[in-house]
Amino acid sequence: MTSGTSSRPSRPSSVSAPAADDPSDPSLREAADVARELGVDPVVGLDDAEAARRLATDGPNELRSRPPVPLWRKVLEQFRDPLVALLLVAVAISVTVWWVEGADGVPVDAVVIAAIVVLNAVLGLVQESKAANAVAALRSMTEASSTVLRDGRQVTVRSAELVRGDVLVLTEGDAVGADARLLSATALRVQEASLTGESEAVLKDAAVLPAAAPLGDRFDMVYKGTAVAQGVGRAVVVATGMGTQMGAIARLLDATEEEVTPLQREISRVSKVLGLTVIGIAVVVMVLAAVVNDVRTAEDLVTVLLLGVSLAVAAVPEGLPAILSVVLAVGVQTMARRNAVVKKLHSAETLGSASVIASDKTGTLTKNEMTIQRVVTASGEVALTGVGYRPDGEVRAGPDGDGGPLTNEPLLREVAMVLGGGSLANDAQLVEDDGEWAVQGDPTEAAFLVAAHKLAGTVDRVAEFERRGEVPFTSERKLMSALVDPPGDGAWALVTKGAPDVLLGRCTAVQVGEGTVPLDDDRRGAALDAVERLSDRAYRTLGVAYRRVAEGLGSEGLEEHESDLVYLGVVGIIDPPRPEVTAAVAEAHRAGIRVIMITGDHPVTATRIATDLGIVEPGARAVTGTELDGLDGPDLREATRTVSVYARVAPQNKLQIVDALQADGHVVAMTGDGVNDAPALKTADIGVAMGITGTEVTKESAKMILGDDNFATIVAAVRQGRVIFDNIKKFLRYLLSSNMGEVFTVLLGVLFAGVVGLEGAAGGEAVVVPLLATQILWINLVTDSGPALAMGVDPETDDVMARSPRGMHERIIDARMWTGVLSIGLVMGVATLLTIDIFLPGGLVEGTDSLAVARTAGFTTLVLAQLFNVFNSRSETTSAFHRMFAGRWLWGAIGLGVLLQVAVVQVPFLQVAFGTASLDLAHWGVAVAMASSVLWFDELRKLLWRARHPGAVA
């Protein structure tokens, strides 16, 4: 039995239907004519020599894959980042200055920056290689094969070796290796969900189509990438490789351009802004330094140039590319441990920015396991608990099962006869392997076997019957019958199941308890009302009936006995939602993310599932692909703003939806498993393929693959993506504000050298600066590496799913962050210069120390201020004391930074290298106190912001 709907629904095509007069369409031609044109005898098949010749001419039956990217190109890709280019320019300038100064020693700053650039490239290569290996591990390890006729013999060949003209021999469980025109079909049903999105297996018929039809309605064709669910058949191959429908979709993928991620766009923008800013600041400082210090000699000019380069190095966060790669890599590894394999590092953050998740239904939101949930008989209605193929559950009285365990004897007997009869008129099998249950055959038929296990004694009773014959299902009859021999000496029975309206037309009586009564108009009307009620609730309906027949009746002429039947009842079948999806959808909604269902199924079924999962409210409507085709740009965008369920859609409709959402400013995550999903997955900001049920084309197109096909994993990945984004903002806030502190220290120190006493303490120095170039480099090494990296892997400190997604055009570094960055940098610079002033003679405060000591104290103040700034930067609005001890890596990095600073100040050989002098406790006390001003200033700023924005979520 293969179909229980009263009419066979049409489905959308993955490609446009051919013109009615297209002579090349094999679905519109007799099978014998197609075989004759291909030069093959359908009874004998091709001979080996001819098959080899055609294979050499046409090429293997494989989809064209892109050539592997050579290693040198992968390496160059790592250096395309504008910030990396800026760092390479800084290296060139540093080497030039080193050369002008006489090439004495090693150009430390150039070496360090170059090492960071190389480290960043290595990290990117390693992580992308790991992701590629993880994707490869998800692929099937077995090579597809097909059974064909060669020289009149059935042989098994690699599907890649199929050629046009090969005669496929199709049996239950086979994968269809190529597009083919059916020569014969007996109860042949093919699962085409991977190609059309239709969850129900499609009945096939070798008869020629009367007119051109969409792909899903070409019932005389079978297609590469689909699977035989039931029956047998033979077909002649008409297309292989890129000439198949799968190949058509693969070509569509080649024409679909990938968008750069929001993070890549933002980092590129920040890099350009930083580049221009650095150049501007460096030029201004060099000019001011030259004017203020009255530079006249070449030696003085080199000193000024070195100051400009040092300031450029201070302003540029050299560690940003490496830290960004590390943060993304750590996040990607965390996702991988949770079965979400991200193929590109930057895609991890994009998922966290998603404002819409557009998901396929079958196998993604649902289990793809047809389940009987309702049975209606003459005495009432019952509900069956449990979902999927595991035969756990029970039969409960009442439409919703609220009547408790079924104890009503008449109703109990009727339900047992319905489930038993459906299990007898059945070609499927239910098998268990190590506790895992699976079906062989049509999933709808298997639903009866599973349901029978839930009613005590039914399976044992069915096992006692012996099958003597059958009448297979056909689309014209919409029925299937089985002739069974009951145990003992009882009369044989003909058990029939099929479309309820057709079945009722062949019934004259109805089962009531242990007896039968005539099927009068009232009872017939009640039965039809039950069918309509189930259909309105999105159940697929199948009726079951029987009649007694003479013992010894054979299969010949059995169809004539499908009349005067006794109607038993009707079942309601549905593909149940995955149990964890409801909570995942609720979590997505809490995070401000719309969940959209896009499916090839019937609108009623789609709406019912979407309602059950909480995607839409009760009463919401679905928009079909046909309706979408009639919408222009503005109307389409308006529809996508309000509609969350799309049914009977074709791949081009999915692309329309994704494009409309993106045009409306959304970051779209598109999930799917079938070939028909691949173009939309590639177009979406983040394409998410199913690792278990997904096709290879889909996995290649996606940016992320779910190893467990679990929708809840997507939401978990969204959370991790948001944590990644938060951590990126943390270390950007930290790096930029700290580096601005260095810029303001040098800039204000040059401008106000006389005010803070630097001019009077110059001694023999031609150009007086508050910090030496080596000290600036040291600050970058100590504070821009460890603390920034620790912030990048900081644990989630706030509920990241309690806020709405950031807008498509929302800046990572927005006006509020820039205000904080500049204000904190200014406080750092002022605190550093005031510390220098405190210890120098003259200036605002009279001191008694040498320039070396005062500069060392200022140098230490700036380092400690940046370490205090670690706590500020964890949030723009939350107090630094909130969960201050949550990140152990932060404390480790801060502790290491303090130890290194003590060493560079107190260890003699480091004093020589970095121009420092020893400090006593008083100096250290002043430096700590002045550095802490950064923390108190930012606490006051956050307090004022929270007072102005009570209840706001940052």
Secondary structure as UniProt FT lines:
FT   TURN            20..21
FT   TURN            23..24
FT   HELIX           26..28
FT   HELIX           31..37
FT   TURN            38..39
FT   TURN            42..44
FT   HELIX           48..58
FT   HELIX           71..77
FT   TURN            78..79
FT   HELIX           82..100
FT   TURN            101..102
FT   HELIX           108..138
FT   STRAND          145..150
FT   TURN            151..152
FT   STRAND          153..158
FT   HELIX           159..161
FT   TURN            164..165
FT   STRAND          167..170
FT   TURN            172..173
FT   STRAND          179..191
FT   HELIX           193..196
FT   STRAND          202..203
FT   HELIX           215..217
FT   TURN            219..220
FT   STRAND          221..222
FT   TURN            224..225
FT   STRAND          227..239
FT   HELIX           241..243
FT   HELIX           245..254
FT   HELIX           262..292
FT   TURN            293..294
FT   HELIX           298..315
FT   TURN            318..319
FT   HELIX           320..337
FT   TURN            338..339
FT   STRAND          340..342
FT   HELIX           345..352
FT   STRAND          356..359
FT   TURN            362..365
FT   STRAND          371..377
FT   TURN            378..379
FT   STRAND          380..384
FT   STRAND          395..397
FT   TURN            399..400
FT   TURN            402..403
FT   HELIX           409..424
FT   STRAND          429..433
FT   TURN            434..435
FT   STRAND          436..440
FT   HELIX           443..453
FT   TURN            456..457
FT   HELIX           458..463
FT   STRAND          466..471
FT   TURN            475..477
FT   STRAND          479..485
FT   TURN            488..489
FT   STRAND          492..498
FT   HELIX           500..504
FT   TURN            505..506
FT   STRAND          507..512
FT   TURN            513..514
FT   STRAND          515..518
FT   HELIX           521..536
FT   TURN            537..538
FT   STRAND          540..549
FT   TURN            551..552
FT   TURN            556..557
FT   HELIX           558..561
FT   STRAND          565..574
FT   TURN            579..580
FT   HELIX           581..590
FT   TURN            591..592
FT   STRAND          594..598
FT   HELIX           603..613
FT   TURN            618..619
FT   STRAND          623..624
FT   HELIX           625..629
FT   HELIX           633..642
FT   STRAND          645..647
FT   HELIX           651..663
FT   TURN            664..665
FT   STRAND          668..672
FT   HELIX           675..677
FT   HELIX           678..683
FT   STRAND          686..690
FT   TURN            691..693
FT   HELIX           696..701
FT   STRAND          704..706
FT   TURN            707..708
FT   HELIX           711..751
FT   TURN            752..761
FT   TURN            763..764
FT   HELIX           773..783
FT   HELIX           786..792
FT   HELIX           800..802
FT   TURN            808..809
FT   HELIX           815..839
FT   HELIX           851..872
FT   TURN            873..874
FT   TURN            880..885
FT   HELIX           888..906
FT   HELIX           908..914
FT   HELIX           921..948
FT   TURN            950..951
//
